[in-house]
Amino acid sequence: MKFMDILKSPVFPRGHRWPFEKRKTQYESDVTALVRKMLEDESIQRDQRFAWDRWRADEHATNR
């Protein structure tokens, strides 16, 4: 798989704070709540999907 069109990672302004809230019905750490909130952002979803697809297509990753 060739990656001719490299996806630009999202850039957020310095000091950007993610307004996350932990789940009330079950235990959730601050980090898990933050990651869950960040993945709601479409630009981060695209970036992570691209990174995952690139890693899966890397022939060296399967030989480890």
C-alpha positions as CSV (number, residue, x, y, z in Angstrom):
1,M,0.0,0.0,0.0
2,K,1.4,3.4,-1.0
3,F,0.8,6.5,1.0
4,M,1.1,9.2,-1.6
5,D,-1.2,11.6,0.2
6,I,0.1,12.0,3.7
7,L,-2.5,13.2,6.0
8,K,-1.7,16.4,8.0
9,S,-2.1,15.8,11.7
10,P,-4.5,18.2,13.4
11,V,-2.9,21.2,15.2
12,F,-4.7,22.9,18.1
13,P,-3.9,26.3,19.6
14,R,-1.4,26.4,22.5
15,G,-3.2,26.0,25.8
16,H,-6.2,24.3,24.3
17,R,-8.2,22.5,27.0
18,W,-10.4,19.6,26.3
19,P,-13.7,19.9,28.3
20,F,-14.1,16.3,29.3
21,E,-16.4,14.8,31.9
22,K,-16.1,11.3,33.5
23,R,-18.9,8.9,33.2
24,K,-21.1,8.9,36.3
25,T,-22.5,5.3,36.0
26,Q,-19.1,3.5,36.2
27,Y,-15.5,4.2,37.1
28,E,-13.4,6.0,34.5
29,S,-10.0,7.6,34.8
30,D,-9.2,11.1,33.8
31,V,-7.0,9.9,30.9
32,T,-9.7,7.5,29.6
33,A,-12.3,10.3,29.7
34,L,-9.9,12.7,27.9
35,V,-9.1,10.2,25.1
36,R,-12.8,9.4,24.7
37,K,-13.6,13.2,24.3
38,M,-10.6,13.7,21.9
39,L,-11.8,10.9,19.7
40,E,-15.1,12.7,19.2
41,D,-13.2,15.3,17.2
42,E,-13.4,14.3,13.5
43,S,-9.9,15.5,12.6
44,I,-8.4,13.3,15.3
45,Q,-10.5,10.3,14.2
46,R,-9.1,10.7,10.6
47,D,-5.6,11.1,11.9
48,Q,-5.8,8.0,14.1
49,R,-7.4,5.9,11.3
50,F,-4.7,6.9,8.9
51,A,-2.0,6.0,11.4
52,W,-3.6,2.6,12.1
53,D,-4.0,1.8,8.4
54,R,-0.4,2.8,7.8
55,W,0.9,0.7,10.6
56,R,-1.2,-2.3,9.4
57,A,0.2,-1.9,5.9
58,D,3.8,-1.8,7.1
59,E,5.5,-5.1,6.2
60,H,8.0,-4.7,9.0
61,A,5.2,-4.5,11.7
62,T,4.0,-8.1,10.8
63,N,7.5,-9.5,11.1
64,R,8.1,-8.5,14.7
